[in-house]
Amino acid sequence: MAGTVIVAKGRSLDVRSIDFERIADAFRRRAKDSTISVKLLQSLDDFGMDMICADELNSKEFMDFFELLDDVRADISDSAGLIGFIDQVKAVAQADERFPR
């Protein structure tokens, strides 16, 4: 099984379910102070899909998502493979039109 991070329409990355859960848990830890965390977890928490969907975020929300990835990266610093995955997500995000140039 795998979880999916959808960065943009047609741009998604899959990760092992166990790693996806670690990422989702990192988002959950921030949900109290981060409305974007709650919004990103909606597919998972409300609809039961192993997805984090950033594809419909506006430009401001998208940058909040991008910054949140740095926080998640710090949380998972004990896993080089998972850090590499977060770095891939960030690279895809930086190529998106919503990312400032």
C-alpha positions as CSV (number, residue, x, y, z in Angstrom):
1,M,0.0,0.0,0.0
2,A,1.1,3.6,-0.6
3,G,0.0,7.1,0.3
4,T,0.0,9.9,-2.2
5,V,1.0,13.5,-2.0
6,I,-0.8,15.4,-4.8
7,V,1.2,18.6,-5.3
8,A,-0.6,19.8,-8.5
9,K,-2.9,18.3,-11.1
10,G,-0.9,15.6,-12.8
11,R,1.9,15.9,-10.3
12,S,1.9,13.4,-7.4
13,L,4.3,11.3,-5.5
14,D,3.7,8.0,-3.8
15,V,5.3,6.9,-0.6
16,R,5.0,3.7,1.5
17,S,2.0,3.7,3.8
18,I,4.1,3.6,7.0
19,D,6.0,6.7,5.8
20,F,2.8,8.4,4.7
21,E,1.4,7.9,8.3
22,R,4.5,9.6,9.7
23,I,4.0,12.5,7.4
24,A,0.3,12.7,8.3
25,D,1.1,12.6,12.0
26,A,3.5,15.5,11.6
27,F,0.7,17.5,9.9
28,R,-1.7,16.5,12.7
29,R,0.7,17.8,15.4
30,R,0.5,21.2,13.8
31,A,-3.3,21.1,13.1
32,K,-4.1,23.1,16.3
33,D,-2.1,26.1,15.0
34,S,-2.2,25.5,11.3
35,T,-5.4,25.7,9.3
36,I,-3.5,24.5,6.2
37,S,-2.6,21.3,8.1
38,V,-6.3,20.6,8.7
39,K,-7.2,21.4,5.1
40,L,-4.4,19.1,3.8
41,L,-5.5,16.2,6.1
42,Q,-9.2,16.5,4.9
43,S,-8.9,13.7,2.3
44,L,-7.4,11.4,4.9
45,D,-9.4,12.3,8.0
46,D,-12.8,13.0,6.4
47,F,-12.8,10.7,3.4
48,G,-10.4,7.9,4.4
49,M,-8.1,8.3,1.4
50,D,-4.4,8.0,1.9
51,M,-3.8,11.3,0.2
52,I,-2.6,14.8,1.0
53,C,-4.0,17.1,-1.6
54,A,-2.3,20.4,-2.3
55,D,-3.5,20.6,-5.9
56,E,-6.5,23.0,-5.1
57,L,-4.7,25.3,-2.8
58,N,-4.5,29.0,-3.7
59,S,-1.0,30.6,-3.9
60,K,-0.9,31.7,-0.2
61,E,-2.1,28.3,1.0
62,F,0.4,26.6,-1.3
63,M,3.3,28.6,0.2
64,D,2.0,27.6,3.7
65,F,2.1,24.0,2.5
66,F,5.6,24.4,1.3
67,E,6.8,25.9,4.6
68,L,5.0,23.1,6.5
69,L,7.1,20.6,4.6
70,D,10.2,22.0,6.3
71,D,8.6,21.4,9.7
72,V,7.7,17.9,8.6
73,R,11.2,17.3,7.4
74,A,12.6,18.3,10.8
75,D,10.2,15.9,12.5
76,I,11.4,12.9,10.4
77,S,15.1,13.7,10.5
78,D,15.8,10.2,11.6
79,S,14.9,8.7,8.2
80,A,17.1,9.6,5.3
81,G,14.7,8.0,2.8
82,L,11.7,9.9,4.0
83,I,13.7,13.1,4.0
84,G,14.5,12.4,0.4
85,F,10.8,12.0,-0.3
86,I,10.0,15.3,1.3
87,D,12.8,16.9,-0.8
88,Q,11.2,15.5,-3.9
89,V,7.8,16.9,-2.9
90,K,9.4,20.3,-2.3
91,A,11.2,20.2,-5.8
92,V,7.8,19.4,-7.5
93,A,6.2,22.3,-5.5
94,Q,9.0,24.7,-6.5
95,A,8.2,24.0,-10.2
96,D,4.5,24.8,-9.7
97,E,3.1,28.0,-11.1
98,R,1.9,29.0,-7.6
99,F,5.4,29.1,-6.3
100,P,6.8,32.6,-6.5
101,R,9.6,33.3,-8.9
